[in-house]
Amino acid sequence: MKSVLAVTLWWVLLLVSRLGATRKGSPEEASFYYGTFPLGFSWGVGSSAFQTEGAWDQDGKGPSIWDAFTHSGKGKVLGDETADVACDGYYKVQEDIILLKELHVNHYRFSLSWPRLLPTGVRADQVNEKGIKFYSDLIDALLKSNITPIVTLHHWDLPQAPWRSRPNRDESCVWNSVTQGGRRELLQVKYGGWQNVSMTKYFSDYANMCFEAFGDRVKHWVTFSDPRTMAEKGYETGHHAPGLKLHGTGLYKAAHHIIKAHAQAWHSYNSTWRSKQKGRKSAEQGLDLSRLPVFTLQEKSYIKGTSDFLGLGHFTTRYITERNYPSRQGPSYQNDRDLVELVDPNWPDLGSKWLYSVPWGFRRLLNFAQTQYGDPPIYVMENGASQKLHCTQLCDEWRIQYLKGYINEMLKAIKDGANIKGYTSWSLLDKFEWEKGYSDRYGFYYVEFNNRNKPRYPKASVQYYKKIITANGFPSPREVESWYFQALETCSINNQMLAAEPLLSHMQMATEIMVPTVCTLCVLIAAVLLMLLLRSQN
């Protein structure tokens, strides 16, 4: 069955023929535009709760489908890694805000953990006040530092069922049904997650709780982060939690319900909270709905217009052509597209098999979104490059080149007429990268995951991005060229510190063991000597 091709705004830009083709060496690719962004343009970085927070079972947090996925057996995640600790961000909020201030960003995009706020996923069951306080304190700390919070309600970590006990890494998870108020409310186990339309109500209740708790200070809301990937990898291919392989149906059903949930949350905000809080919400586009569920006319009317701005994510580009041979596989989302993706061998390879640096594709996507969706305000929510495989150095010149090219193409798109209000570079820290574990590093700050303190080290790209933010663009060729050399000069010292980290860790461990031991021995010896002295006097 052929499907209507939609533009995927997350991860891959499929360049259809009507957008034309650009070859290496063309004026569009070769030219660099020197200039500045509009006054008030917002610069930021992003992260997500599950990838960074850790503290997976602390302070009343319930388990998520990703906790279940990473604990349920070998082979789900590269290296069988989990995000139990991740960046330890739950305990390092103040430290990470210092990093945000060091970058000079205007905003910080982060997500709320649904199971940290509602352990069973259902508001009527239990609200975790410690979770409310954690995010409230984070928001207050950001505002105190003049950093605007942009909050994502759901970044893939759907509440699961509580565990009877913490499972052994080598054992299967054992689930315990929880009865509260006469009901068993287990969003993934009982309802099948986003395969069930009842999720729209639970998400609406969760969203309303967030609006009520944080909306007096949060004015920018994102309902779902990258819903296409969440639906495709979670319910079609099974590569992501909850790991369902419902080929040909799973993605469409999940996408259908996600769109309904988004619309319901928007209407709830619009009717109840907007007049009091003066905030905005976003629309995440790019979900292919050609196979199963059909919206009624009433549902279409209800969904239409449920956005205040367009949140757009982009990392790389592909050429596409129509597939001229029959598929030997059964129905699936990939087969429904009836396409073949192609890459130009001349595109720079950043070390990840899917990510090529093609800056001009970003400009085309931005211009396409501007015309396709009626000139909406656009916020770039994710754009970034991962670190080369097996490379731990902090002099990430390839990321600097990626940032320079992509941000400059965004500036060109604004010059073309695209209404782009802000840019979020992905990401603040190296973090848990879903099925790839800790192998891919997108952060401006390198995290030493083998050290239990999870220290952060600035990469060269920190200095470069900070220069772009401070200048609000690219003022002149000489100045921009100097940024590159200055950034690489600063990273050599940090590389030396990183190389010395194993020795420092061993010294710290030895100190932590030896000091208490020596102190204990001294006390015992002193006690024995005192006892002998008293006996001799008697």
N, C-alpha and C positions, 0 to 999 in steps of 0.2 A: 504494500500500500504506500503510495507516495504521500508525502506530507507537504504542507506549505512551509517554506523556509522562513524562519524568524531569525533576527539578528541576535546572536548570543553576546551579551554585553560583558559576561564574566569569562575570564581565562583565555578565550579564543575569539578573535574577530574573523569572521568568514567574509572575505571580500567578494561580493557578487559581481557579475560582469558589468552591471550598470554603473558600478563605482569606478570602472576603468582599471588600468594596471599601471604600476610604476616600476620601472626597471632601475637597477643599480646604475648610478651615474647621472640620473635625471636631475634637472634643476631642483625639483621638489625635495629630493633626498639630499642633495649636495649643499644646498643653501642653509645658512644659519642666520636666524633673525635676532638681532640685538634690540632689546627694548624692555619695557617693564610691564607688569601686570596692572590691572585696574586698581585704583585706590580701594582699600578694604578687602582685597582678595585674601582668602583665608588659607593658611598653610598648616598642615598637620601630619601626624603619623597615626597608625592604628594598631590594634591588637584584638584578641578575643579572649573570653573568660577561660574556656577549657584549655586553650593552647598555652596559657601563661600562669594562671592562678595557682595550680596545685591545690594542696589542702582539700583533697577530693572527698574526704569523709570527716572534715573538721567543722566544729561550730554549728552543727545541725544540718549541714548540707546533705541532701539526698543524692543517690546515684543517678547518673545520666546514662543514656544509651551508649555513649562513648566510654564510660567507665566499664559497662558490661562488655562492650566490644573488645576493648584492650585487655581485659582480664579473662576472657572466655576461652582462650586457647592459643596455641602457637600458630604463627603464620599470618595472623591478621594484620600485624604492623611490623615493619622492617625492624629487625633486631628484637622483636617481641617487647618493644618499649611501651610504657604507659605514660600518662600525664599526671600520675599521682602527686608528683612534686613539680614537674615542669620547670618554670622559671622561679618558683616560689614567690610569685607575685602577690599572693594573698597577704604575705607577711612583709613585703618590701615596697609598699605603696609610696612611702615618703622618699625612698631611694630612687624609685622610678620617676617620680615627679621632678626630682632634681635633674634627671636626664632630659625630661621634656623641656625644662627651663633652659638647660644647656643648649638644646637644639633651637630655641627661640620660636617654637611653634605657636600658632594662634589657637589651634584646636587639637583635641585628642579624641579619636574614635575608639570606643571600647564596647564590649557587649556585657550584658547582664547574664548571669547563670540562672536560668529558670529553676533548676533543682536546688540551688543555694537559697533562693527566695521562697520557693514552695516545694518542700522536700518530696511530696508525692505528685507534684504538678498541679494540684487542685487547691484553689484558694480556700474553699469551704472546709478543707481538712485541717490545714495548718499553714500559718505564715511564720517563717523563720525570722524572728526579730534581729538576730545577730547578722543575718544576711542583709536585711534592710539597713542596719547600721553601717555595715562594711561599705556598701555602695554609696550611702549618704555621706559618709566621711570622705570617700574618694572624690565625690562631686564637689563637696565643700573645699577640699584641698586644691582641686583644679581651679576653681573659681577664685580662690585666694591668691593663686599664682597667675591670674589673668589668662587662663587657658579655658577655652569653651569646650564643654563636654558634648560630644555627638554620640548618642547612645543607641546601640543595636539591641533590640529586644530578644532576638533569637539567632544565634550563630551555631546551629547544629546540635547543641547538647540538650536534647529533649529528655525530660524526666523519665526514668525507668522505675522498676519496682525496687523497694529496699531489700538489701541482702540480709539473710539470717545472721550471717557473720562475714567478716572480711575473708574472701576466698584466697586460697593458696594460688600463687601464680601458675602452678603446674596442674591445678584442678579446674574442673568446670565450675561455673558460678551456680550457686544454689539460691533460688528465689524464695522469698517469704511473702506471702500475701498479707497485706495489712488491712485490718478492718477498723475504720474510723467512722463513727456516726452511722453504723449499719451498712456501709458501702465499701467495696473494694475498688479503689481508684488508682489504677496502674496504667498510665497513659500508653506506654509501649506494649506491655504484656497483655493488658486486657483489651485495648482498643486497636492495636496494630499501628499505633503512631499516625503518621500522615496518610495512611490508607483509609482512615475513618473520618467521616465528615464531622463527627462529634468533637474533633480536635479544634474546630473553629470556635466553638463556645469556650473551651478551656483556655485557648490562646487569648480570646477576648477578655476573659476574667483576669488572666495573668497580666495582660497589657494594661487594663484599667487599674490594677493594683500598682503597677509601675508608674503610671501617670499620676496617681494619687500620692504616691510616696515621694517621687522625684521631680514631678512636672513643674513645681514652683521654681526649680532651678535649671532644669533641662529643657531647652527650646528646640532642639533638633533630634528627631526620632527616626530610626530606621527599623522597619518591621522585621525583615528577613535579610540575612547576608547570603549572597550567592545561592538563591533558591534552586537554580537549575542543577548545580552540582550536588546540593543536598538531596534533591529528588532523584537524580540519575544514579549517583554512586551509592545512595542509601537504599533505594527501592528497585533499581533496575539491574545494576551490575553487582551489587553487594560488596563493593570495595570499601565502603564506608559504613559506619553504624546507621541503622540496626543490622546491616548485612543481608538484606533480603534480595533475592534474585528473581524478581517478578518481570521477566523479559516481555516487553511489548505492552505491558499494562501498568507496571509499578510507577514509572515516572509520571505518566499522564494523570493517574489517580491522585498521587501525592501533589502534583502541581495544581490540579483542580482545587484541592482543599486548601492549599497554601494561599492561592489567590483569593479564595473566599475569606480565609482568616485575615488576610491583609485588609480586605475591604471592610470587614466587620470592625477591626480595630480602628481603622481610619474614621469610620462613621461614629464610633463611640467617642473618639477624641474630639471629632468635629462638633458633636451635639452636646457633650458634657464638659469638656475641658478647655477647648480652644479659647472661648471668650474670657476664661479666667487666667489662662497660662500663656496665651499668645505664642504658641509653638507651631512647628511644622513636622510633617511626616513625609517619608519618601516612598517612591514606587520603584521596586526592583523589576526590571523588564527582562525579556528574553526566554520565557518559558514556552516550549512547544506543546500545544494542546490539541494536536490533530487527531489523536487516536480515539480514546474512549469517551470520557465524560463530556456532556454538552451542557452549556449554560442556558438557562431559560431566558426569555426576553426580560423578565423581571430581574433576574440575577445580573444580566449584562448591564441593565440600567443602574443597578445598585453598585456595581463595581466600577463603572465608567467614571473617570474623574477623581478617583480616590488617591490623589497624590498632590503634594505641594511643591515637590522638586523631584528630579530624577537622580537617583544614586547609581553611579556607573563604575564598574570595575573592569580593568583591562590589563593584560600582561604581555600578550604576544599576538601574532597575526598568522593567518594562513591564506593561501590562494585556494580556491575550490573549483572543481569541475564536476559535471554530471557523471555519475557512474554509468558506464555503457555496457556493463556485464551484470548478469543476475547474481543475487546473493544466494549463497548455499546455506546460509543460516536461517533460523526461524525468525519470527517477528521480534523486533527490538527497536528501541529509539534510534540507535545508530543506523540500522537498515532503513528505517522510515525516512531518514534524511535523504537517502539515495544520492550521496555525494562522495567525492574523493577529495581529501585534503592534501595540499602540496606545499612544500617549502622550497625556497630558493637556496641552493647550496652556498651562495655568497653571503647569506645573512649570518651575522656573528652568532656563534653557538656559545651560550653562557655556561655550559657544563651540565645543564639539565636537558634530558632528551626531548622535552616538549617546549622549552622556552628559548626562543630566538629573539634577538634585539632587532625590531623593525619599527623605529619611531614613527615613520610616516603613516603607518596603519592606525596609530592612535589619533592623529589629526583627522583622518577620514572617518573613523568611528564617531568622533565628537561632532563632526559636521553632519553625519548621517542622523545621529540622534537629535540634533537640533532641528533638522527639517522633518524627520519622520514623526516626531512626537509634538510638533507644534511649538517650537521654541521654548522649552521649559527651562527653568533654572537648573543647572547641572552641577552636581558635586561629584568629583572623582573620589570614590570611596576606597579603592584599592589600586595601586600600581607599584610594581617593584620587581626586583630580580633576586634570584637565589644565589648563594655563594657556590663557586665551583666545587665539584665533588672532591672530597678528601683534602680540601684546602682550608687551613685554619689561620692563615695570616690575616692581619688586620688592614693591610694595604689593598683594599678592594677597588682597584682602579676600573675594573669592568662595570661595577655598580655605579661609579661616578660617571662613566660614559653613558650608561643606560639612563641615569637621571637627567643628564645634560640633554640628551637627544629627545627623550619623551616629554620633559617639561617644556622644551623649546617648541616641540610640535603642538603642545597644548596652547602655548602663547600664540602660535600661528592660527590655531582654530579660533581663538578669541578675536584675533584680527580679522578672520573670515566672517565673524558675526555670531559665533556660538556664545551662549549666555552661561559661561562657566564661572561659578561663584567660589569654588574652593577645591583644594587638592589634598588628598591623604596618601602619603607614601607608605607602603607596606614593607616592613613593619618596624616598630620601635625596637623590639628585641628578637634575637634568635629564639625559637620556641618549638613546641611540639607540632610537627607538620603532618598530622593525621596518619594516613597509612604509611607515610615515609619516615615516621618516627622523628629522630633528631638529625637525620642525614642532610636535609636541606636547610640552609640558613638564610633567611630573608632580612635579618635585623640590621639596623644601624649599629646596634651594640652586640658584640659577641658575648655569649653566655657560656661559661665553663661549667657544663652540666655534670662533669665528673667530680666537681668540688661541691660538697654538701651546702656550702654557703651561696652557691650560684652567683659568683662575682660577674659583673658586667664590664666589658672593655670597649671603648669607642673605636670604631673603624674609621678609616680615612673619609668615608662618605659622610660621616657626621659633620666634619668641618665643611665639606663641599655643600651639603644641603643647607647648612646654617648660613653660608654666604649667599646662596640663592634667596633664602627667606629674608635676610637682612637687606639685600638690594632690591627685593621684590621683582626679581627677574635677572636679565643679563645686560648690564649697562654698557659695556664696551669690550672689544676683543682683548685688549691688554689686561683688563681687570679679570675677565673670566679665565684667561690663560693662567694668571697668577694663582687663582683659586686652586687649580689642579695641583700645582707644585707645592703650595702651602699645605694642602691636605695630605699629600704623600709624605711630606717631611715629618709631620706630627705622628704618623702611625708607626714609625720605626721604634720609638721609645716604648710605645704601648706593646709592640711585638716582643720586645725584650722582657717586659713585665709578664706577658702571657707565657713566654718560654720558661720563666722562673717560677711559674705557678705551681707545678708539681712539687718542687723543692719546698716552697712556702707552705704548701698543704701538709707535707710530711712533717715539717717543723711544727706547724700548728697542732697536728695530731699528737706528735710526741710531747709537746708542751701540755696539751690537755690531759694526757695520760700521766706524765711524769710529775707535774706540779702537785696534783692531788695526792699522788702516791707518796712523794717525798714529804709533803705536809703531814700526812697520816702517820708515816714512820717517825717523824720528829715528835709528834704528840705522844705516840706510844713510848718512845725512848725517854721522853721527859717524864712521863708518868711512872715508868719503871725506876728511873733515877730518883724521883721524889719518894717513891715507896721505899727504896733501899736506904735513902737518907733518914727517913722517919724511923725505920727499924733500927738503924745504927744508933740513933739518939736514944731510943727506948732501951 
